[in-house]
Structure formats: structure tokens, C-alpha cells
Amino acid sequence: MDRTFAFASESGRVVHPVMSEAGATAAERPPNQTGILDQLLSDPALQHLHFDISWSEVAKYIMSSPQALARAAEIVNRFPDRFLFGTDEVAPKDQAMYLRVYRQYDPLWR
């Protein structure tokens, strides 16, 4: 990753890396994930870093408790331009399936 940033810097190109799944995995989530995200997002040297929250596992973590939802909402509201939402659905059979993960986030969108 350092080599990618060095190349971009030397060539004058802008690089906007996206950290998929906001650093979570299906098997494990960092114990202080929101603290880690906050630290990364607050670092002026990392203003180019963005986070993808499209995965259903991330939605499960964020919606796991009122406290987790509140922490996630606070960070997303502080850094709204640093998060993106797309879809990981592959060939959904209908619109409801396509929007399934988006609907999991309904409490966060409010």
C-alpha cells in the first residue's frame, strides 16, 4: 500500500483507497472497531481514505445493539463524505433482494 501511495504522489495522481467492509470480517470484528475508524478518519494524513459499509456482516455489527448503532451513527454523521454504500448482491432475483442490506441499515439512515 505504501508503494501505491508513493507512486501516486510521484506521478501526481490522486488515490482514494476504499477499505472494504470497514475493516470487519465474517469471522471476527476488531474489538474497538469504531475507535479505530474514528482514529483513521480523524487523521489529516488519511483524508483520502474511505470506507465501504455495503456488506451484510457490517450491517449486522452496526445493528447489533443500540450502543453500536449510536457509535456508528456518530462517526458516519461526523464524516459523511468518507463512507460509501453500494451492494454486494450478485444477480438478485428481485428489487427486494437487491435492497436487502440497504434496508438493514434503515435505523442508521434516520
Secondary structure as UniProt FT lines:
FT   HELIX           2..11
FT   STRAND          18..19
FT   HELIX           20..23
FT   TURN            31..32
FT   HELIX           33..42
FT   HELIX           44..46
FT   TURN            47..48
FT   STRAND          50..52
FT   HELIX           56..62
FT   HELIX           66..78
FT   HELIX           80..82
FT   STRAND          83..84
FT   HELIX           95..98
FT   HELIX           100..104
FT   HELIX           106..109
//
